């Protein structure tokens, strides 16, 4: 399992006062320290003040407003990026970010003098570089050690609350406020089933049939809202497909979402996916008229490859509904593994998507997506409607 760590560190010389302020502001979570002038804070995963769907640095701003002290937000995602952000009252967040998931992207939004009173620029300068570092000793770790963060490895609200709370409390962590209950605890689900005998080339409808008995154990009003399949080997390579399927359901009477999954040579099961949030997009349900995934992938593979997209490999299929009751399969292509990293970095496009009417397979729309300059965000920049030629999208839109 790859590390994904997310932690918050409050600059202070008076930790008891900071803890009092956090409690008064109803910012519940776990604290460790102080050490080296920092108090480490991890919010309760289900606390109403902590919402990962909010804009980046939002929670750090809440912490700063409550603690009335600078906050350092630290994130290390082993396969993707690392960044830190310093939130103070005087300026917008001061950010260092290095992304290596795709073409490397380095971002620094501060000048040396901006960090005065919070971090020593001379101390951190050696780590503000376009390098990830070795897997066993990443640059992010070296930065955290240099500035003296009390705890930072394998830390996140999700991980600490679900898997590490007991050991953390035994190691000296303390709790502020009552922990918010996990809604999943009030919604028991059937045990997962081993799936060792499932065909690795299983289709979407075949996978859904395996889930149906489990779904019936938790009610009969579940509506299918989204299907996603990820491919590990592709048929045109003359290799057997190995495809994992995820299905998303919604119960209007329970106001609950579930994810069902079927992983060949793995597991079949259901997991709680939470209640709809006011910030979530509207939920649209799928009819039962969609063509199966094999027909959708065969149709997608018959579409001529764009000239500017080298070595396209079908890596995923999405089935979804739109507001106007239209339903679509989207075939998602990426670069093949045999394409060298340098060629991928030099390629103009990173993703190609082919959209088909879900009940007929007719190809109606295609997009090519690029990475935004100085950003890890990938957005469509060119599109093709029906048989018309490819054209630029003047204003990039979300996929």
Steps between C-alpha positions, in 0.01 A plus 500: 500500500634842406530770762261792497570732791319821588574686822473848650758668724432809709786732593484567874683557826184434700345168400238488782361835384485380138313187609257714698434719196444201273254350747317833532471513118369141493792379287521143622791270432828357624803702614862402556779707648602769536846437358740744336235771526235299312176337613385230256124480439295238314124575472240233558426350161123548527506836676271753334781758482722267297387437144746381236268632229569857606765703316859424588632668820143563624547299818837663571326837486241380752778380729685829470189704575430294812857469628603855400838357409677396176410157361715276280307250287710199391396245235703212360338264248765244417391433141399852410634812676609677813425854614491727797301820555552764768182684601536829686289811551719723285501326160326241282630145560874468431537180301769263380374215281674235291289261291657196328180318400544574128726774366680648807356828625668730755320793664632751755281797595722681751817702525761428770388786722134393497569213743661711770383406848365161386773318306867568437546530125864398535392180674243393240671627183682168429160323480326745264608302197352309209584157640299231677799336664548127565193299600644418841601862575293750298577870493172561685633306801824699498301825500280386790803400706684824422211719624437273800145376442404278798323231291438476125551144365196287413262757648160607373155551652372183334797282594536618859132469586433170325825313552739669740303663780582251776874497435505879457336560839748259658785702344389827658245643259211683666141558388318831476123475509284196443572291193228525237341156445568324171162483318603162357481347849122546493467333160622136518585330172542132406844343512716514191532187285816357347498516120775259404298322230375806306596540135760780477320620185173542691262755349311771684167318493662174609669678789175669599330158517755393762415806712122472482461237778709712740306814412166329567613436859493875573170592335322507166497870406859543378540690174814462289660841437850435359717212375878506469732235363879514498702275268838353585565324168348588164365261239687646201824387669372140470509482879204405721313795643498548874232750590384622840147641522350754737127571519342793683149483642266744672199436722262799510314362804818444701681802345813284486751413228677165462793388290503143376820349363598187312872427471598181311728284715409731786173587675132577440342736748317816597631799691331804643554809282333757723198725486468755219665830586350839400818567298470173305368510142140383446440126501360355176401134478566264210230308314543130420537547124878547476710277280754283677861607536638257239292661228598847623873419503481333156333811361759729662788296355355543151525881524801643309773612737578875497823572315651689793439227759780238497446134589148530642407237760146444627531528879145557619128511428244728668122471483309804621178700461462871427233747605305474173451124557768415243725212598854445372787259499838676503807306389818645654834468320845573635855452371633145475758375746752446222508875428808646666450757776673770296258446210203518734627825650545646153157385382241774477218286636468264797146360462262419216134429574237355269136556600227262375123496550455239771211308342625497139878541503487789251810719531391860557793685657876479559743705708876537529631622834817682600659597828450863593819705517658487850220277625423134561151552354422323170217653296354453150650749257383356163178329400330329208120494461374209291675495161614860521876580513691550824480857633641692796297549816550868573403467867619167649221317678490223758482148361 
